Amino acid sequence: MSKVVITQVRSTIGKPKRQKDTVIALGIKKLNRPIEKEASPQVLGMIKKVKHLLKVEEK
């Protein structure tokens, strides 16, 4: 499976609780800290829901 590098570039302040929970579920702890995840359908679906807060790069 391929991997993706996810970086949060916008804050979750003022966003709905579901979006905040999705960012936490992806394992993102702080802004501008990249994390690497397997590109499973579940992860890609979560990324799609909060894509306006993230920068995603394929590895």
Secondary structure, DSSP 8 states (H G I E B T S, - for coil): --EEEEEE-S--TTS-HHHHHHHHHTT--STT--EEEE--HHHHHHHHHTGGGEEEEE-
